[in-house]
């Protein structure tokens, strides 16, 4: 792995485990057993490292959240979405933990986030519409944008909410899966009778995963 890539991977690891605000470029260099000068050869400051991580995050989101196709099974689309959310929250949890502060420090990153946010809102909207068309849910079309916004808020701020609610809220599989269960709960008032058992099965699966149990697909 090239030194630049090693710096990015080490930064993600340290930011996730220790909190982005607690990690300096000297910490990152020490972790990699390289000199601060070597690190600064590749990145001028911590903000530049975070921008590169954010690009990596954006690529992850683009790959994980594929556009909805009419021929796809609507329930499978939902579970794929939830699994992709888990992956993003797990691998880039420091971004979700401290997002407003990171955005406030770097206008360039804020603009980059705005682009990703708009794309994600479109994909969540299409997810809801696909569930509506497949008769998995039944809701007023005028409420779709609001539901999409609430889902995005739940995902984006779940980790920071947990950490402000408890002094010992480490980012674990259990914490993230419990957040996904809240997303499923947002859909439940709109689930049609035909799919209630299916959605309950999905909830049961994530409860088992939250408890650390092995779940067969």
C-alpha angles and dihedrals in degrees: 000000000000118000091247092055091045089054091052094048093045090048092053090049094049095041090051096046101037105022123261094254091057096053124082131188088256089057090052093048091048091049089055095041092238130124121262086241091058090052092048089052087067102030128025094208145343092274090061090052090051091050090055090048089050090053088053089049091050091051090049091052093048092053097041098045102054120182115270115255121207092232094056123103107257096217091049088052089055094050091045088053093050092048090050090050089053091052093050094047092047100046098039102028095138090065091056091044097056105014101134092050094046091049092048091055096052122040090186091057091046090057090048090051091050090059092049092045092055092049091049092049089054091051094048089048090052090048091055092045091051090052089049093050091048089052091241088125134021117205142139108279089223089064097055096090091049092050090048089053093049091050091050090049092049092052097041098048103030095099095045090046091053093047093050091046095052135028091217102045100136115182101255135156088258093055093049096044090050087055090053090052088058089055090053089049089058089060096046099085088059101043113119120233090250092063103035093101091047093053090046088054090053090051090049090052093054093045088055091048090049088054091052095251123146112249124199117222 
